[in-house]
Amino acid sequence: MGSSFVHGDPSQIGDGPPKVDSELESLHDKVTKQIIKEGHGQKPSKYSTCFLHYKAWTESTQHKFEDTWHEQRPVEMVLGKEKKEMAGLAVGVSGMKAGERSLLHVGRELGYGKEGNFSFPNVPPMADIIYEVELIGFDETKEGKARGDMTVEERIGAADRRKMDGNALFKEEKLEEAMQQYEMAIAYLNDDFMFQLFGKYRDMALAVKNPCHLNMAACLIKLKHYDEAIVQCGIVLAEDENNAKALFRRGKAKAELGQSDDAREDFIKARKYAPDDKAILRELRMLDQHDKAVYQKQKELYKGIFGAPAKAEPKQSNLLIRVWLWMLSLIYHLFRHERHKSD
């Protein structure tokens, strides 16, 4: 997955193709590539099932006509079985490594050709195309089997293997690579597929899918992408509102963002469902210590307000305002301190 799903839309100025200074590599007489972010491992072979995100522009007008990051759904492509208009994109993907993000220039002959396309996506005739592509990952399959051709058991099994690969990479602290595996697992268990499942098959799928979201949240917290970690936990909580791990990790991300009250709510709820979890208790203690430190700072800040008068005596109205502010702040922090003691 790399940063495609986790970090969302690639950051750039404006809405046109990104400016790239890396070396130009020719993959075909109609396809060139420039690397934006290096990948790792091998390149996919023919009939590999690839998962990718991309944006596409017409080169002459810089008109963007497709954006899968915006839709937040990775595209599946079986190399050698792609649609005719995707031939140039497939050439580019076959020259990329997992996790790589590149800029491709594709000639019209390997795109929408002389005719263009007057439905969706809307591409004019004779248009050369620019793609910004990220190869999330790929599965090698001799027969080039797409997700739609797999049985329910095969899709869940493929997702589970990706999850296990992600777990192994997570243990090695290869967080970006681990997230690629988790996103590929989730791609096998997308919303359309999950909507069709019920009973034991839905339970089987959720037993793979939810841990992938939770593990992605753990990776994101380590990488300090707290907002995105909260999103991943929210996906799990939409299915299971009492999931202690999701509540704990969401609370941790909120605490890092300074959202102390919301974080405490999550931790207290998580403790209800996992009362013996020492990590939850530790986080609650840390929040209490943080609140005490803030309280002490406030006391120090306003401590001198009733001290010896300054040489230039302030106006009475200003002094009254300062006194009221100090009293309100002190009452608020005393109240929070006592409430947290009772929790």
Secondary structure, DSSP 8 states (H G I E B T S, - for coil): -THHHHS-S---SSSS-----S--EEEETTEEEEEEE--BS----TT-EEEEEEEEEETTT--EEEEHHHHT--EEEETTS--GGGHHHHHHHHT--BT-EEEEEE-GGGTTTTT-BSSSS-B-TT--EEEEEEEEEEE--TT---GGGS-HHHHHHHHHHHHHHHHHHHHTT-HHHHHHHHHHHHHHT-HHHHHT--HHHHHHHHHHHHHHHHHHHHHHHHTT-HHHHHHHHHHHHHH-TT-HHHHHHHHHHHHHTT-HHHHHHHHHHHHHH-TT-HHHHHHHHHHHHHHHHHHHHHHHHHHGGGSS--SS---HHHHHHHHHHHHHHHHHHHHHHHHHHH-
